[in-house]
């Protein structure tokens, strides 16, 4: 990719594709559970709701029946990832145990996502769910709220999608018949060992290195290593990796500006809603720009559930993003290229 073409790709904004309805669903899916948890004074459970609400991000431009099916499948898998994170967090050795657990989840989900042609592609949300939940100590008593809250968030997602489809039909009339969907169980283009090399090895390498050097949130390195892998080819992975680094480094500045004022939980929830809207309005148009919203969104979510010194939070996010992306790009360059369809956002 020539320098000029890379710059054009980094700064290009794709045309709008009905992002406002997607953003509204995502904001309501994220904010409503947080308001309920704030009301009952259990914001320590907020990550369970946040990861369950990520089901709303799937099938964003699909017809409603297909979107509901994809969101249900994604929602169930996210609940499973959350429970795996709780299991890992029961152990005093969770800091190291989370690495193989996340690598297995990431690899298995990569196969499922590719075979089922989920959109968005990639496994970033599932890796984030396992690592995020496992980052703090848990007890067996956490299983019930983890299941109930994440499942309630998924039900809310499905309800909002169904309601949106009903309102759209009432306002615009019946939608034209959609073309038949491609077979969802077609064989993946990659052989099985390719998933293991690209995901299990990459996630494990990022987790081991980040943990060994003592960075505070090693799961962020494991999350970031999957970002380049979600693109369909080597050029796309390079672009996605560069966008991740640049967007995150700028996004942590925005997050620092917000968090340095020690905002109250109410303000954090408002910021989360605004950041979620911005993320969904731009993630399909320019991923790097969207990270100006995605990064504060993620950091505010972490701070809402488990407050910590802002400077450490910001530094960890920046360092681990660079580390994870570097490993992801290295794995891409060192393995034989096999184009994988259906991966890009």
KOLDREN-67982 format. One record per residue (C-alpha): residue number from 0; y, z, x negated. Coordinates in Angstrom, 2 decimals. Layout:
N
NODE	k	Y	Z	X
NODE	NUM	Y	Z	X;
...
This chain:
345
NODE	k	Y	Z	X
NODE	0	0.00	0.00	0.00;
NODE	1	3.23	-1.12	-1.63;
NODE	2	6.07	1.38	-2.04;
NODE	3	8.28	-0.44	0.47;
NODE	4	5.52	-0.69	3.04;
NODE	5	4.70	3.00	2.55;
NODE	6	8.32	3.96	3.17;
NODE	7	8.40	1.79	6.28;
NODE	8	5.20	3.39	7.53;
NODE	9	6.52	6.90	6.86;
NODE	10	9.75	6.27	8.76;
NODE	11	8.43	4.08	11.55;
NODE	12	8.58	5.38	15.11;
NODE	13	6.06	3.82	17.48;
NODE	14	7.19	2.92	21.02;
NODE	15	7.21	5.59	23.72;
NODE	16	4.05	5.79	25.82;
NODE	17	4.74	8.20	28.67;
NODE	18	4.94	11.28	26.47;
NODE	19	6.99	13.38	28.91;
NODE	20	4.13	14.02	31.32;
NODE	21	1.84	14.88	28.40;
NODE	22	4.44	17.24	26.95;
NODE	23	4.95	18.99	30.28;
NODE	24	1.22	19.61	30.71;
NODE	25	0.93	20.88	27.15;
NODE	26	3.91	23.23	27.49;
NODE	27	2.67	24.74	30.75;
NODE	28	-0.86	25.08	29.33;
NODE	29	0.46	26.95	26.30;
NODE	30	3.22	29.07	27.82;
NODE	31	1.72	30.31	31.11;
NODE	32	-1.14	32.25	29.43;
NODE	33	1.30	33.75	26.92;
NODE	34	3.57	34.99	29.69;
NODE	35	0.58	36.63	31.39;
NODE	36	-0.54	38.27	28.13;
NODE	37	3.02	39.47	27.47;
NODE	38	3.12	41.01	30.95;
NODE	39	-0.09	42.97	30.33;
NODE	40	0.95	43.86	26.75;
NODE	41	-2.00	42.08	25.09;
NODE	42	-0.36	39.51	22.84;
NODE	43	-3.03	40.37	20.26;
NODE	44	-5.26	38.12	22.41;
NODE	45	-2.79	35.23	22.27;
NODE	46	-4.83	33.11	19.85;
NODE	47	-7.70	32.96	22.34;
NODE	48	-5.33	31.48	24.92;
NODE	49	-3.63	29.18	22.41;
NODE	50	-6.83	27.58	21.18;
NODE	51	-8.22	27.18	24.69;
NODE	52	-4.97	25.51	25.75;
NODE	53	-5.45	22.89	23.04;
NODE	54	-7.85	21.14	25.42;
NODE	55	-4.72	19.77	27.11;
NODE	56	-4.09	17.54	24.09;
NODE	57	-7.19	15.42	24.69;
NODE	58	-7.25	12.16	26.62;
NODE	59	-3.47	12.12	26.88;
NODE	60	-3.17	8.51	28.06;
NODE	61	-6.56	8.11	29.71;
NODE	62	-7.00	7.73	33.49;
NODE	63	-7.27	11.15	35.12;
NODE	64	-11.08	11.18	35.65;
NODE	65	-11.73	10.27	32.01;
NODE	66	-9.09	12.71	30.84;
NODE	67	-10.63	15.54	32.84;
NODE	68	-14.06	14.82	31.40;
NODE	69	-12.75	14.71	27.84;
NODE	70	-10.72	17.88	28.30;
NODE	71	-13.70	19.71	29.75;
NODE	72	-15.91	18.72	26.82;
NODE	73	-13.19	19.59	24.31;
NODE	74	-12.48	22.86	26.09;
NODE	75	-16.10	23.99	25.96;
NODE	76	-16.27	23.12	22.26;
NODE	77	-13.05	25.04	21.57;
NODE	78	-14.40	28.10	23.36;
NODE	79	-17.51	27.86	21.17;
NODE	80	-15.33	27.60	18.05;
NODE	81	-13.38	30.69	19.13;
NODE	82	-16.60	32.67	19.62;
NODE	83	-17.88	31.59	16.22;
NODE	84	-14.60	32.85	14.78;
NODE	85	-15.12	36.22	16.50;
NODE	86	-18.66	36.43	15.08;
NODE	87	-17.38	35.76	11.57;
NODE	88	-14.57	38.30	12.00;
NODE	89	-17.10	41.08	12.71;
NODE	90	-18.16	41.00	9.05;
NODE	91	-16.21	42.76	6.29;
NODE	92	-16.99	39.66	4.22;
NODE	93	-15.24	37.39	6.71;
NODE	94	-12.94	36.00	4.00;
NODE	95	-15.85	34.19	2.36;
NODE	96	-18.15	33.88	5.37;
NODE	97	-15.54	31.82	7.25;
NODE	98	-15.87	29.01	4.70;
NODE	99	-19.47	27.91	5.48;
NODE	100	-18.94	28.65	9.18;
NODE	101	-15.87	26.42	9.32;
NODE	102	-17.54	23.71	7.25;
NODE	103	-20.51	23.59	9.65;
NODE	104	-18.30	23.56	12.74;
NODE	105	-16.05	20.88	11.24;
NODE	106	-18.98	18.65	10.31;
NODE	107	-20.77	19.00	13.64;
NODE	108	-17.57	18.41	15.57;
NODE	109	-16.76	15.35	13.46;
NODE	110	-20.00	13.77	14.64;
NODE	111	-19.35	14.72	18.27;
NODE	112	-15.73	13.58	18.23;
NODE	113	-16.66	10.21	16.73;
NODE	114	-19.64	9.64	19.00;
NODE	115	-17.81	10.66	22.16;
NODE	116	-14.66	8.75	21.17;
NODE	117	-12.40	11.71	21.85;
NODE	118	-8.67	11.25	21.51;
NODE	119	-7.07	12.60	19.40;
NODE	120	-9.72	12.14	16.76;
NODE	121	-10.44	14.56	13.97;
NODE	122	-11.50	18.19	13.96;
NODE	123	-8.25	19.98	13.13;
NODE	124	-8.16	22.06	16.32;
NODE	125	-11.74	23.32	15.95;
NODE	126	-11.29	24.19	12.28;
NODE	127	-8.04	25.96	13.17;
NODE	128	-9.78	27.89	15.97;
NODE	129	-12.60	29.19	13.78;
NODE	130	-10.35	30.04	10.85;
NODE	131	-7.50	31.47	12.88;
NODE	132	-9.67	33.81	14.95;
NODE	133	-11.73	34.86	11.93;
NODE	134	-8.64	35.68	9.87;
NODE	135	-8.26	39.14	11.44;
NODE	136	-10.97	41.81	11.89;
NODE	137	-12.66	41.85	15.30;
NODE	138	-15.12	44.10	17.11;
NODE	139	-17.91	43.32	19.60;
NODE	140	-15.45	44.29	22.34;
NODE	141	-13.51	41.10	21.52;
NODE	142	-16.24	38.81	22.88;
NODE	143	-15.41	39.38	26.55;
NODE	144	-11.63	38.76	26.29;
NODE	145	-12.25	35.84	23.93;
NODE	146	-14.49	34.14	26.50;
NODE	147	-12.45	35.02	29.58;
NODE	148	-9.03	34.18	28.16;
NODE	149	-10.01	30.94	26.43;
NODE	150	-12.00	29.82	29.48;
NODE	151	-9.07	30.67	31.76;
NODE	152	-6.82	28.58	29.51;
NODE	153	-9.22	25.63	29.79;
NODE	154	-9.37	26.00	33.57;
NODE	155	-5.56	25.98	33.65;
NODE	156	-5.55	22.79	31.56;
NODE	157	-7.96	21.07	33.95;
NODE	158	-6.01	22.28	36.98;
NODE	159	-2.72	20.96	35.62;
NODE	160	-4.32	17.61	34.80;
NODE	161	-5.83	17.31	38.28;
NODE	162	-2.56	18.40	39.91;
NODE	163	-0.60	15.90	37.85;
NODE	164	-2.96	13.14	38.90;
NODE	165	-2.64	14.11	42.56;
NODE	166	1.17	14.19	42.42;
NODE	167	1.21	10.83	40.64;
NODE	168	-0.91	9.25	43.39;
NODE	169	1.32	10.73	46.07;
NODE	170	4.48	9.42	44.42;
NODE	171	3.30	6.08	43.03;
NODE	172	0.32	5.29	45.21;
NODE	173	-3.25	4.67	44.02;
NODE	174	-3.54	3.54	40.40;
NODE	175	-5.09	0.11	39.73;
NODE	176	-8.74	0.13	38.82;
NODE	177	-9.23	0.95	35.16;
NODE	178	-11.50	-1.17	32.96;
NODE	179	-14.92	0.21	32.26;
NODE	180	-14.94	2.78	29.48;
NODE	181	-16.81	1.94	26.30;
NODE	182	-20.16	3.61	25.92;
NODE	183	-19.55	7.18	24.82;
NODE	184	-22.91	7.59	23.17;
NODE	185	-22.84	4.59	20.85;
NODE	186	-24.03	5.31	17.33;
NODE	187	-21.40	6.34	14.78;
NODE	188	-20.40	3.85	12.10;
NODE	189	-20.94	6.47	9.38;
NODE	190	-24.41	7.56	8.22;
NODE	191	-25.09	11.28	8.56;
NODE	192	-24.60	12.05	4.89;
NODE	193	-21.12	10.53	5.09;
NODE	194	-20.02	13.24	7.54;
NODE	195	-21.41	15.90	5.22;
NODE	196	-19.55	14.53	2.21;
NODE	197	-16.30	13.90	4.00;
NODE	198	-16.14	17.11	6.05;
NODE	199	-18.55	19.79	4.82;
NODE	200	-17.72	19.28	1.15;
NODE	201	-13.97	18.85	1.72;
NODE	202	-13.62	21.91	3.97;
NODE	203	-15.77	24.05	1.68;
NODE	204	-13.86	22.99	-1.43;
NODE	205	-10.50	23.76	0.19;
NODE	206	-11.71	27.14	1.46;
NODE	207	-13.28	28.23	-1.81;
NODE	208	-10.29	27.26	-3.93;
NODE	209	-7.72	28.83	-1.59;
NODE	210	-9.75	32.03	-1.30;
NODE	211	-10.48	32.26	-5.02;
NODE	212	-6.82	32.07	-5.99;
NODE	213	-5.91	34.67	-3.37;
NODE	214	-3.68	32.72	-0.99;
NODE	215	-3.09	34.69	2.18;
NODE	216	-4.30	32.24	4.83;
NODE	217	-7.12	30.14	3.31;
NODE	218	-7.99	28.60	6.65;
NODE	219	-4.74	26.63	6.53;
NODE	220	-6.07	24.79	3.48;
NODE	221	-9.26	24.05	5.43;
NODE	222	-7.20	22.80	8.35;
NODE	223	-5.03	20.58	6.16;
NODE	224	-7.97	19.04	4.31;
NODE	225	-9.19	17.51	7.58;
NODE	226	-5.86	15.80	8.33;
NODE	227	-6.26	12.74	6.07;
NODE	228	-9.89	12.39	7.15;
NODE	229	-8.88	11.77	10.77;
NODE	230	-7.38	8.35	10.00;
NODE	231	-9.50	5.21	10.25;
NODE	232	-9.19	3.84	6.70;
NODE	233	-7.98	4.67	3.20;
NODE	234	-4.41	3.47	3.80;
NODE	235	-4.17	5.46	7.00;
NODE	236	-5.54	8.57	5.29;
NODE	237	-3.02	8.29	2.46;
NODE	238	-0.19	7.88	4.96;
NODE	239	-1.39	10.78	7.08;
NODE	240	-1.72	13.05	4.04;
NODE	241	1.78	12.26	2.79;
NODE	242	3.21	12.79	6.27;
NODE	243	1.42	16.13	6.50;
NODE	244	2.88	17.38	3.24;
NODE	245	6.45	16.17	3.77;
NODE	246	6.54	17.16	7.44;
NODE	247	5.11	20.61	6.74;
NODE	248	7.49	21.35	3.87;
NODE	249	10.42	20.48	6.12;
NODE	250	8.82	22.26	9.08;
NODE	251	8.48	25.56	7.21;
NODE	252	12.25	25.50	6.68;
NODE	253	12.72	25.23	10.44;
NODE	254	10.18	28.01	10.97;
NODE	255	11.93	30.24	8.41;
NODE	256	15.25	29.69	10.18;
NODE	257	13.67	30.90	13.44;
NODE	258	11.49	33.74	12.16;
NODE	259	13.99	35.21	9.70;
NODE	260	15.93	36.61	12.66;
NODE	261	12.88	38.65	13.73;
NODE	262	12.81	37.19	17.26;
NODE	263	11.35	39.17	20.13;
NODE	264	8.08	38.10	21.77;
NODE	265	10.04	36.57	24.65;
NODE	266	12.09	34.44	22.24;
NODE	267	8.94	33.45	20.35;
NODE	268	7.31	32.25	23.57;
NODE	269	10.41	30.18	24.39;
NODE	270	10.34	28.68	20.89;
NODE	271	6.63	27.95	21.24;
NODE	272	7.29	26.11	24.49;
NODE	273	10.09	24.04	22.98;
NODE	274	8.09	23.29	19.84;
NODE	275	5.05	22.28	21.91;
NODE	276	7.21	19.86	23.86;
NODE	277	8.67	18.36	20.69;
NODE	278	5.24	18.04	19.12;
NODE	279	3.82	16.10	22.06;
NODE	280	6.89	13.90	22.41;
NODE	281	6.64	12.71	18.80;
NODE	282	3.08	13.15	17.52;
NODE	283	2.08	9.69	18.74;
NODE	284	5.31	8.12	17.54;
NODE	285	5.68	9.54	14.02;
NODE	286	3.29	12.23	12.81;
NODE	287	5.54	13.36	9.95;
NODE	288	8.50	13.91	12.25;
NODE	289	6.30	15.70	14.78;
NODE	290	5.44	18.25	12.09;
NODE	291	9.01	19.51	12.31;
NODE	292	7.81	20.94	15.63;
NODE	293	4.10	21.44	14.92;
NODE	294	4.69	23.67	11.89;
NODE	295	7.04	26.14	13.63;
NODE	296	4.70	26.06	16.63;
NODE	297	1.72	27.15	14.55;
NODE	298	3.63	29.79	12.60;
NODE	299	5.22	31.27	15.71;
NODE	300	1.80	31.49	17.35;
NODE	301	0.43	33.39	14.34;
NODE	302	3.46	35.66	14.22;
NODE	303	3.24	36.37	17.95;
NODE	304	-0.33	37.64	17.76;
NODE	305	-0.37	39.20	14.26;
NODE	306	3.12	39.73	12.79;
NODE	307	3.47	39.68	9.01;
NODE	308	6.25	39.25	6.40;
NODE	309	7.95	35.91	7.04;
NODE	310	8.27	34.95	3.38;
NODE	311	4.54	35.32	2.85;
NODE	312	3.76	33.38	6.01;
NODE	313	6.02	30.49	4.96;
NODE	314	4.78	30.39	1.37;
NODE	315	1.12	30.45	2.39;
NODE	316	1.59	27.59	4.83;
NODE	317	3.40	25.40	2.30;
NODE	318	1.03	26.03	-0.63;
NODE	319	-2.16	25.68	1.37;
NODE	320	-1.01	22.48	3.06;
NODE	321	-0.41	20.81	-0.31;
NODE	322	-3.74	22.11	-1.60;
NODE	323	-5.72	20.99	1.43;
NODE	324	-4.19	17.53	1.61;
NODE	325	-4.75	16.98	-2.13;
NODE	326	-8.44	17.79	-1.76;
NODE	327	-8.75	15.62	1.34;
NODE	328	-7.22	12.62	-0.42;
NODE	329	-9.39	13.20	-3.48;
NODE	330	-12.54	13.23	-1.34;
NODE	331	-11.37	10.00	0.32;
NODE	332	-10.83	8.27	-3.02;
NODE	333	-14.10	9.49	-4.54;
NODE	334	-16.33	8.38	-1.65;
NODE	335	-17.20	4.86	-0.62;
NODE	336	-14.92	3.62	2.14;
NODE	337	-16.48	3.11	5.54;
NODE	338	-14.02	2.33	8.34;
NODE	339	-14.47	4.69	11.28;
NODE	340	-13.13	3.47	14.60;
NODE	341	-11.68	5.73	17.23;
NODE	342	-10.23	8.27	14.81;
NODE	343	-6.48	7.86	14.89;
NODE	344	-4.01	9.60	17.18;
